[in-house]
Amino acid sequence: VKVVESGGGLVQPGGSLRLSCTVSGLTFHYYGMRWYRQGPGKEREFVAFITSAGGTTNYADSVKGRFTISRDNAKNTVSLQMNSLKPEDTAVYYCNAYWALAGRDYWGQGTQVTVSS
């Protein structure tokens, strides 16, 4: 199983970035997908999730209204559109595929997002 994030980089406050996560080696539409992040000196924290069919999403309060998670089951990808970025959004962002009923849980290596002027 491979989980690969992309799209990170340096952006100014107020700017936007779109992260992508491509998954292979599993039946993608069985898995819920989540984004987590870990800022410098902080614990890893939940950012957003989307159910296997994409019908339900949920967000951390800190990103609600600014970030949007979506998925394309035909392409085995999940995306995180991040708008109105703030310096406190600086973190390594991780993609997670999980299938709770089967006890399966896979993580990517992360992509760095830096918000700074």
LOKOLDREN-238580 format. One record per residue: residue number from 1; x, y, z of N, C-alpha, C in turn; residue in one letter. Coordinates in steps of 0.2 Angstrom, whole numbers, plus 5000, padded with zeros to 4 digits. Each point is the difference from the previous one (the first is absolute). Layout:
<tiba num="NUM" n_X="X" n_Y="Y" n_Z="Z" ca_X="X" ca_Y="Y" ca_Z="Z" c_X="X" c_Y="Y" c_Z="Z" residuo="a"/>
...
END
This chain:
<tiba num="1" n_X="5004" n_Y="4994" n_Z="5000" ca_X="4996" ca_Y="5006" ca_Z="5000" c_X="5004" c_Y="5006" c_Z="5000" residuo="v"/>
<tiba num="2" n_X="4999" n_Y="5005" n_Z="4996" ca_X="5003" ca_Y="5006" ca_Z="5000" c_X="4995" c_Y="5006" c_Z="5000" residuo="k"/>
<tiba num="3" n_X="5002" n_Y="5005" n_Z="5005" ca_X="4997" ca_Y="5006" ca_Z="5001" c_X="5005" c_Y="5005" c_Z="4999" residuo="v"/>
<tiba num="4" n_X="4998" n_Y="5005" n_Z="4995" ca_X="5005" ca_Y="5005" ca_Z="4998" c_X="4997" c_Y="5006" c_Z="5000" residuo="v"/>
<tiba num="5" n_X="5002" n_Y="5005" n_Z="5004" ca_X="4998" ca_Y="5007" ca_Z="5000" c_X="5004" c_Y="5004" c_Z="4995" residuo="e"/>
<tiba num="6" n_X="4997" n_Y="5005" n_Z="4998" ca_X="5004" ca_Y="5005" ca_Z="4995" c_X="4996" c_Y="5007" c_Z="5001" residuo="s"/>
<tiba num="7" n_X="5003" n_Y="5005" n_Z="4998" ca_X="4997" ca_Y="5007" ca_Z="4999" c_X="5002" c_Y="5005" c_Z="5006" residuo="g"/>
<tiba num="8" n_X="5004" n_Y="4998" n_Z="5004" ca_X="5003" ca_Y="5004" ca_Z="5006" c_X="5004" c_Y="5005" c_Z="4997" residuo="g"/>
<tiba num="9" n_X="5002" n_Y="5005" n_Z="5004" ca_X="5005" ca_Y="5006" ca_Z="4998" c_X="4999" c_Y="5006" c_Z="5005" residuo="g"/>
<tiba num="10" n_X="5003" n_Y="5005" n_Z="4997" ca_X="5000" ca_Y="5006" ca_Z="5004" c_X="4995" c_Y="5005" c_Z="4997" residuo="l"/>
<tiba num="11" n_X="4996" n_Y="5003" n_Z="5004" ca_X="4995" ca_Y="5004" ca_Z="4998" c_X="4999" c_Y="5006" c_Z="5005" residuo="v"/>
<tiba num="12" n_X="4998" n_Y="5006" n_Z="4998" ca_X="4999" ca_Y="5006" ca_Z="5004" c_X="4994" c_Y="4999" c_Z="5004" residuo="q"/>
<tiba num="13" n_X="4999" n_Y="5004" n_Z="5005" ca_X="4994" ca_Y="5000" ca_Z="5004" c_X="4994" c_Y="5002" c_Z="4996" residuo="p"/>
<tiba num="14" n_X="4995" n_Y="4997" n_Z="5000" ca_X="4994" ca_Y="5002" ca_Z="4996" c_X="5000" c_Y="4996" c_Z="4993" residuo="g"/>
<tiba num="15" n_X="5005" n_Y="4997" n_Z="4999" ca_X="5000" ca_Y="4996" ca_Z="4994" c_X="4997" c_Y="4993" c_Z="5000" residuo="g"/>
<tiba num="16" n_X="5001" n_Y="4996" n_Z="4994" ca_X="4996" ca_Y="4994" ca_Z="5000" c_X="5005" c_Y="4995" c_Z="4997" residuo="s"/>
<tiba num="17" n_X="4999" n_Y="4994" n_Z="5002" ca_X="5004" ca_Y="4994" ca_Z="4998" c_X="4995" c_Y="4994" c_Z="4999" residuo="l"/>
<tiba num="18" n_X="5001" n_Y="4995" n_Z="4996" ca_X="4996" ca_Y="4994" ca_Z="4999" c_X="5005" c_Y="4994" c_Z="5001" residuo="r"/>
<tiba num="19" n_X="4998" n_Y="4996" n_Z="5005" ca_X="5004" ca_Y="4994" ca_Z="5001" c_X="4996" c_Y="4994" c_Z="4997" residuo="l"/>
<tiba num="20" n_X="5004" n_Y="4996" n_Z="4997" ca_X="4997" ca_Y="4994" ca_Z="4997" c_X="5003" c_Y="4994" c_Z="5003" residuo="s"/>
<tiba num="21" n_X="4997" n_Y="4994" n_Z="5000" ca_X="5002" ca_Y="4994" ca_Z="5003" c_X="4998" c_Y="4994" c_Z="4995" residuo="c"/>
<tiba num="22" n_X="5005" n_Y="4997" n_Z="4998" ca_X="4998" ca_Y="4994" ca_Z="4995" c_X="5001" c_Y="4994" c_Z="5004" residuo="t"/>
<tiba num="23" n_X="4996" n_Y="4995" n_Z="5000" ca_X="5000" ca_Y="4994" ca_Z="5003" c_X="5000" c_Y="4994" c_Z="4995" residuo="v"/>
<tiba num="24" n_X="5004" n_Y="4995" n_Z="5001" ca_X="5000" ca_Y="4994" ca_Z="4996" c_X="5001" c_Y="4994" c_Z="5004" residuo="s"/>
<tiba num="25" n_X="4998" n_Y="4994" n_Z="4998" ca_X="5001" ca_Y="4994" ca_Z="5003" c_X="4995" c_Y="4998" c_Z="5005" residuo="g"/>
<tiba num="26" n_X="4994" n_Y="5004" n_Z="4999" ca_X="4994" ca_Y="4998" ca_Z="5004" c_X="4994" c_Y="5002" c_Z="4997" residuo="l"/>
<tiba num="27" n_X="4994" n_Y="4997" n_Z="5002" ca_X="4994" ca_Y="5002" ca_Z="4997" c_X="4998" c_Y="5007" c_Z="5003" residuo="t"/>
<tiba num="28" n_X="5001" n_Y="5005" n_Z="4996" ca_X="5000" ca_Y="5007" ca_Z="5003" c_X="4993" c_Y="5001" c_Z="5002" residuo="f"/>
<tiba num="29" n_X="4994" n_Y="4998" n_Z="4997" ca_X="4994" ca_Y="5002" ca_Z="5002" c_X="4997" c_Y="4997" c_Z="5006" residuo="h"/>
<tiba num="30" n_X="5004" n_Y="4995" n_Z="5003" ca_X="4999" ca_Y="4997" ca_Z="5006" c_X="5002" c_Y="5005" c_Z="5006" residuo="y"/>
<tiba num="31" n_X="5004" n_Y="5004" n_Z="4999" ca_X="5004" ca_Y="5004" ca_Z="5005" c_X="4997" c_Y="5007" c_Z="5001" residuo="y"/>
<tiba num="32" n_X="4999" n_Y="5002" n_Z="5006" ca_X="5000" ca_Y="5007" ca_Z="5002" c_X="5007" c_Y="5003" c_Z="5000" residuo="g"/>
<tiba num="33" n_X="5000" n_Y="5007" n_Z="4998" ca_X="5006" ca_Y="5003" ca_Z="5000" c_X="5000" c_Y="5006" c_Z="5004" residuo="m"/>
<tiba num="34" n_X="5006" n_Y="5001" n_Z="5003" ca_X="5001" ca_Y="5005" ca_Z="5005" c_X="5007" c_Y="5004" c_Z="4999" residuo="r"/>
<tiba num="35" n_X="5000" n_Y="5006" n_Z="5001" ca_X="5006" ca_Y="5004" ca_Z="5000" c_X="5001" c_Y="5002" c_Z="5008" residuo="w"/>
<tiba num="36" n_X="5007" n_Y="5000" n_Z="5001" ca_X="5002" ca_Y="5002" ca_Z="5007" c_X="5006" c_Y="5005" c_Z="4998" residuo="y"/>
<tiba num="37" n_X="5002" n_Y="5003" n_Z="5006" ca_X="5006" ca_Y="5004" ca_Z="4999" c_X="5004" c_Y="5000" c_Z="5007" residuo="r"/>
<tiba num="38" n_X="5006" n_Y="5002" n_Z="4999" ca_X="5004" ca_Y="5000" ca_Z="5006" c_X="5005" c_Y="5007" c_Z="4999" residuo="q"/>
<tiba num="39" n_X="4998" n_Y="5005" n_Z="5004" ca_X="5004" ca_Y="5006" ca_Z="5000" c_X="5007" c_Y="4999" c_Z="5004" residuo="g"/>
<tiba num="40" n_X="5004" n_Y="5005" n_Z="4999" ca_X="5007" ca_Y="4999" ca_Z="5004" c_X="4998" c_Y="5000" c_Z="5007" residuo="p"/>
<tiba num="41" n_X="5003" n_Y="4995" n_Z="5004" ca_X="4999" ca_Y="5000" ca_Z="5007" c_X="4993" c_Y="4998" c_Z="5002" residuo="g"/>
<tiba num="42" n_X="4996" n_Y="4998" n_Z="4996" ca_X="4993" ca_Y="4998" ca_Z="5002" c_X="4999" c_Y="4993" c_Z="4999" residuo="k"/>
<tiba num="43" n_X="4994" n_Y="4997" n_Z="5003" ca_X="4998" ca_Y="4994" ca_Z="4998" c_X="4996" c_Y="5000" c_Z="4994" residuo="e"/>
<tiba num="44" n_X="5000" n_Y="4994" n_Z="4997" ca_X="4996" ca_Y="4999" ca_Z="4993" c_X="4993" c_Y="5001" c_Z="5002" residuo="r"/>
<tiba num="45" n_X="4996" n_Y="5004" n_Z="4996" ca_X="4993" ca_Y="5001" ca_Z="5001" c_X="4996" c_Y="4999" c_Z="4994" residuo="e"/>
<tiba num="46" n_X="4994" n_Y="4998" n_Z="5001" ca_X="4995" ca_Y="4999" ca_Z="4995" c_X="4998" c_Y="5007" c_Z="4996" residuo="f"/>
<tiba num="47" n_X="5000" n_Y="4999" n_Z="4993" ca_X="4998" ca_Y="5006" ca_Z="4996" c_X="4993" c_Y="4999" c_Z="4997" residuo="v"/>
<tiba num="48" n_X="4999" n_Y="4994" n_Z="4996" ca_X="4994" ca_Y="4999" ca_Z="4997" c_X="4999" c_Y="4993" c_Z="4998" residuo="a"/>
<tiba num="49" n_X="4994" n_Y="4998" n_Z="4999" ca_X="4999" ca_Y="4993" ca_Z="4997" c_X="4994" c_Y="5000" c_Z="4996" residuo="f"/>
<tiba num="50" n_X="5000" n_Y="4995" n_Z="4996" ca_X="4994" ca_Y="4999" ca_Z="4995" c_X="4999" c_Y="4992" c_Z="5000" residuo="i"/>
<tiba num="51" n_X="4993" n_Y="4999" n_Z="5000" ca_X="4999" ca_Y="4993" ca_Z="5000" c_X="5001" c_Y="4996" c_Z="4993" residuo="t"/>
<tiba num="52" n_X="5000" n_Y="4994" n_Z="5000" ca_X="5002" ca_Y="4996" ca_Z="4994" c_X="4996" c_Y="5002" c_Z="4994" residuo="s"/>
<tiba num="53" n_X="4994" n_Y="5001" n_Z="5000" ca_X="4996" ca_Y="5002" ca_Z="4994" c_X="5000" c_Y="5008" c_Z="4999" residuo="a"/>
<tiba num="54" n_X="5003" n_Y="5003" n_Z="5005" ca_X="5001" ca_Y="5008" ca_Z="4999" c_X="4994" c_Y="5004" c_Z="5002" residuo="g"/>
<tiba num="55" n_X="4995" n_Y="4996" n_Z="5003" ca_X="4994" ca_Y="5003" ca_Z="5002" c_X="5000" c_Y="5005" c_Z="5006" residuo="g"/>
<tiba num="56" n_X="5005" n_Y="4998" n_Z="5005" ca_X="5000" ca_Y="5004" ca_Z="5006" c_X="5007" c_Y="5002" c_Z="5001" residuo="t"/>
<tiba num="57" n_X="5001" n_Y="5007" n_Z="5002" ca_X="5006" ca_Y="5002" ca_Z="5002" c_X="5000" c_Y="5003" c_Z="5007" residuo="t"/>
<tiba num="58" n_X="5006" n_Y="5001" n_Z="5003" ca_X="5000" ca_Y="5003" ca_Z="5006" c_X="5007" c_Y="5004" c_Z="5001" residuo="n"/>
<tiba num="59" n_X="5000" n_Y="5005" n_Z="5004" ca_X="5006" ca_Y="5004" ca_Z="5000" c_X="5002" c_Y="5002" c_Z="5007" residuo="y"/>
<tiba num="60" n_X="5006" n_Y="5001" n_Z="5002" ca_X="5002" ca_Y="5003" ca_Z="5006" c_X="4998" c_Y="5008" c_Z="5000" residuo="a"/>
<tiba num="61" n_X="4998" n_Y="5002" n_Z="5006" ca_X="4997" ca_Y="5007" ca_Z="5001" c_X="5005" c_Y="5005" c_Z="4997" residuo="d"/>
<tiba num="62" n_X="5007" n_Y="4998" n_Z="5001" ca_X="5005" ca_Y="5005" ca_Z="4998" c_X="5000" c_Y="5001" c_Z="4992" residuo="s"/>
<tiba num="63" n_X="4997" n_Y="4996" n_Z="4996" ca_X="5001" ca_Y="5000" ca_Z="4993" c_X="4993" c_Y="5001" c_Z="4997" residuo="v"/>
<tiba num="64" n_X="4995" n_Y="4999" n_Z="5004" ca_X="4993" ca_Y="5000" ca_Z="4997" c_X="4998" c_Y="5007" c_Z="4996" residuo="k"/>
<tiba num="65" n_X="4998" n_Y="4999" n_Z="4994" ca_X="4998" ca_Y="5006" ca_Z="4996" c_X="5006" c_Y="5002" c_Z="4996" residuo="g"/>
<tiba num="66" n_X="5006" n_Y="4998" n_Z="5001" ca_X="5006" ca_Y="5002" ca_Z="4996" c_X="5002" c_Y="4994" c_Z="4996" residuo="r"/>
<tiba num="67" n_X="5000" n_Y="4994" n_Z="5003" ca_X="5002" ca_Y="4994" ca_Z="4996" c_X="4994" c_Y="4996" c_Z="4998" residuo="f"/>
<tiba num="68" n_X="5001" n_Y="4996" n_Z="4994" ca_X="4995" ca_Y="4996" ca_Z="4997" c_X="5004" c_Y="4993" c_Z="4998" residuo="t"/>
<tiba num="69" n_X="4997" n_Y="4995" n_Z="5002" ca_X="5002" ca_Y="4993" ca_Z="4999" c_X="4996" c_Y="4997" c_Z="4994" residuo="i"/>
<tiba num="70" n_X="5003" n_Y="4997" n_Z="4995" ca_X="4996" ca_Y="4997" ca_Z="4995" c_X="5004" c_Y="4993" c_Z="4998" residuo="s"/>
<tiba num="71" n_X="4996" n_Y="4996" n_Z="4996" ca_X="5003" ca_Y="4994" ca_Z="4998" c_X="4998" c_Y="4998" c_Z="4993" residuo="r"/>
<tiba num="72" n_X="5004" n_Y="4997" n_Z="4996" ca_X="4998" ca_Y="4997" ca_Z="4993" c_X="5001" c_Y="4992" c_Z="5001" residuo="d"/>
<tiba num="73" n_X="4995" n_Y="4997" n_Z="5001" ca_X="5001" ca_Y="4992" ca_Z="5000" c_X="5002" c_Y="4997" c_Z="4994" residuo="n"/>
<tiba num="74" n_X="4999" n_Y="5003" n_Z="4994" ca_X="5002" ca_Y="4998" ca_Z="4994" c_X="5008" c_Y="5000" c_Z="4999" residuo="a"/>
<tiba num="75" n_X="5003" n_Y="5005" n_Z="5003" ca_X="5007" ca_Y="5002" ca_Z="5000" c_X="5004" c_Y="4998" c_Z="5006" residuo="k"/>
<tiba num="76" n_X="4996" n_Y="4997" n_Z="5005" ca_X="5004" ca_Y="4998" ca_Z="5006" c_X="5003" c_Y="5006" c_Z="5004" residuo="n"/>
<tiba num="77" n_X="4997" n_Y="5006" n_Z="4999" ca_X="5003" ca_Y="5006" ca_Z="5003" c_X="4995" c_Y="5003" c_Z="5005" residuo="t"/>
<tiba num="78" n_X="5004" n_Y="5004" n_Z="5005" ca_X="4996" ca_Y="5004" ca_Z="5004" c_X="5004" c_Y="5007" c_Z="5001" residuo="v"/>
<tiba num="79" n_X="4996" n_Y="5005" n_Z="5000" ca_X="5003" ca_Y="5007" ca_Z="5000" c_X="4998" c_Y="5004" c_Z="5006" residuo="s"/>
<tiba num="80" n_X="5004" n_Y="5005" n_Z="5001" ca_X="4999" ca_Y="5005" ca_Z="5006" c_X="5001" c_Y="5007" c_Z="4997" residuo="l"/>
<tiba num="81" n_X="4995" n_Y="5003" n_Z="4998" ca_X="5000" ca_Y="5007" ca_Z="4998" c_X="5001" c_Y="5005" c_Z="5006" residuo="q"/>
<tiba num="82" n_X="5005" n_Y="5003" n_Z="5001" ca_X="5002" ca_Y="5005" ca_Z="5006" c_X="5000" c_Y="5007" c_Z="4997" residuo="m"/>
<tiba num="83" n_X="4995" n_Y="5004" n_Z="5003" ca_X="4999" ca_Y="5007" ca_Z="4998" c_X="5002" c_Y="5004" c_Z="5007" residuo="n"/>
<tiba num="84" n_X="5001" n_Y="5006" n_Z="4999" ca_X="5001" ca_Y="5005" ca_Z="5005" c_X="5005" c_Y="4997" c_Z="5005" residuo="s"/>
<tiba num="85" n_X="5005" n_Y="4998" n_Z="4998" ca_X="5005" ca_Y="4997" ca_Z="5004" c_X="5003" c_Y="5005" c_Z="5005" residuo="l"/>
<tiba num="86" n_X="5002" n_Y="4997" n_Z="5006" ca_X="5003" ca_Y="5004" ca_Z="5006" c_X="5006" c_Y="4997" c_Z="5001" residuo="k"/>
<tiba num="87" n_X="5005" n_Y="5004" n_Z="5004" ca_X="5006" ca_Y="4997" ca_Z="5002" c_X="4999" c_Y="4994" c_Z="5004" residuo="p"/>
<tiba num="88" n_X="4995" n_Y="5000" n_Z="5004" ca_X="4999" ca_Y="4994" ca_Z="5005" c_X="4998" c_Y="4993" c_Z="4996" residuo="e"/>
<tiba num="89" n_X="4998" n_Y="5001" n_Z="4993" ca_X="4999" ca_Y="4994" ca_Z="4996" c_X="5007" c_Y="4997" c_Z="4998" residuo="d"/>
<tiba num="90" n_X="5005" n_Y="5003" n_Z="5002" ca_X="5007" ca_Y="4997" ca_Z="4998" c_X="5001" c_Y="4993" c_Z="5003" residuo="t"/>
<tiba num="91" n_X="5001" n_Y="4995" n_Z="4996" ca_X="5000" ca_Y="4993" ca_Z="5003" c_X="5002" c_Y="4995" c_Z="4995" residuo="a"/>
<tiba num="92" n_X="5002" n_Y="4994" n_Z="5002" ca_X="5000" ca_Y="4995" ca_Z="4995" c_X="4993" c_Y="4997" c_Z="5000" residuo="v"/>
<tiba num="93" n_X="4997" n_Y="4999" n_Z="4994" ca_X="4994" ca_Y="4997" ca_Z="4999" c_X="5000" c_Y="4993" c_Z="4997" residuo="y"/>
<tiba num="94" n_X="4996" n_Y="4996" n_Z="5004" ca_X="5000" ca_Y="4993" ca_Z="4999" c_X="4993" c_Y="4998" c_Z="4997" residuo="y"/>
<tiba num="95" n_X="5001" n_Y="4995" n_Z="4996" ca_X="4994" ca_Y="4997" ca_Z="4997" c_X="4999" c_Y="4993" c_Z="5003" residuo="c"/>
<tiba num="96" n_X="4994" n_Y="4998" n_Z="5002" ca_X="4999" ca_Y="4994" ca_Z="5003" c_X="4994" c_Y="4996" c_Z="4997" residuo="n"/>
<tiba num="97" n_X="5001" n_Y="4994" n_Z="4999" ca_X="4994" ca_Y="4996" ca_Z="4997" c_X="4998" c_Y="4995" c_Z="5006" residuo="a"/>
<tiba num="98" n_X="4994" n_Y="4999" n_Z="5001" ca_X="4998" ca_Y="4996" ca_Z="5005" c_X="4994" c_Y="4996" c_Z="4999" residuo="y"/>
<tiba num="99" n_X="5000" n_Y="4994" n_Z="5002" ca_X="4994" ca_Y="4996" ca_Z="4999" c_X="4998" c_Y="4997" c_Z="5007" residuo="w"/>
<tiba num="100" n_X="4996" n_Y="5003" n_Z="5004" ca_X="4999" ca_Y="4998" ca_Z="5007" c_X="4998" c_Y="4993" c_Z="5001" residuo="a"/>
<tiba num="101" n_X="4995" n_Y="4998" n_Z="4996" ca_X="4998" ca_Y="4993" ca_Z="5001" c_X="5005" c_Y="4995" c_Z="4999" residuo="l"/>
<tiba num="102" n_X="5005" n_Y="5001" n_Z="4995" ca_X="5005" ca_Y="4995" ca_Z="4999" c_X="5006" c_Y="5001" c_Z="5004" residuo="a"/>
<tiba num="103" n_X="5000" n_Y="5006" n_Z="5004" ca_X="5006" ca_Y="5001" ca_Z="5004" c_X="5006" c_Y="5002" c_Z="4996" residuo="g"/>
<tiba num="104" n_X="4999" n_Y="5003" n_Z="4994" ca_X="5006" ca_Y="5002" ca_Z="4996" c_X="5000" c_Y="5008" c_Z="5000" residuo="r"/>
<tiba num="105" n_X="5007" n_Y="5002" n_Z="5000" ca_X="5002" ca_Y="5007" ca_Z="5001" c_X="5006" c_Y="5001" c_Z="4997" residuo="d"/>
<tiba num="106" n_X="5000" n_Y="5005" n_Z="4995" ca_X="5007" ca_Y="5001" ca_Z="4996" c_X="5001" c_Y="5007" c_Z="5000" residuo="y"/>
<tiba num="107" n_X="5007" n_Y="5002" n_Z="5000" ca_X="5002" ca_Y="5007" ca_Z="5000" c_X="5005" c_Y="5002" c_Z="4995" residuo="w"/>
<tiba num="108" n_X="5000" n_Y="5006" n_Z="4998" ca_X="5005" ca_Y="5002" ca_Z="4995" c_X="5006" c_Y="5003" c_Z="5004" residuo="g"/>
<tiba num="109" n_X="5005" n_Y="5002" n_Z="4996" ca_X="5006" ca_Y="5003" ca_Z="5003" c_X="4999" c_Y="5008" c_Z="5002" residuo="q"/>
<tiba num="110" n_X="4995" n_Y="5003" n_Z="4997" ca_X="4999" ca_Y="5007" ca_Z="5002" c_X="5002" c_Y="5005" c_Z="4995" residuo="g"/>
<tiba num="111" n_X="4997" n_Y="5005" n_Z="5000" ca_X="5003" ca_Y="5006" ca_Z="4995" c_X="5000" c_Y="5006" c_Z="5005" residuo="t"/>
<tiba num="112" n_X="5005" n_Y="5004" n_Z="4999" ca_X="5001" ca_Y="5006" ca_Z="5004" c_X="4996" c_Y="5006" c_Z="4997" residuo="q"/>
<tiba num="113" n_X="4996" n_Y="5003" n_Z="5004" ca_X="4997" ca_Y="5007" ca_Z="4999" c_X="5003" c_Y="5005" c_Z="5004" residuo="v"/>
<tiba num="114" n_X="5002" n_Y="5005" n_Z="4997" ca_X="5003" ca_Y="5006" ca_Z="5004" c_X="4996" c_Y="5006" c_Z="4998" residuo="t"/>
<tiba num="115" n_X="4998" n_Y="5004" n_Z="5005" ca_X="4996" ca_Y="5006" ca_Z="4999" c_X="5004" c_Y="5005" c_Z="5003" residuo="v"/>
<tiba num="116" n_X="5003" n_Y="5005" n_Z="4996" ca_X="5004" ca_Y="5005" ca_Z="5003" c_X="5001" c_Y="5005" c_Z="4994" residuo="s"/>
<tiba num="117" n_X="5001" n_Y="5006" n_Z="5003" ca_X="5001" ca_Y="5006" ca_Z="4995" c_X="5008" c_Y="5001" c_Z="5000" residuo="s"/>
END
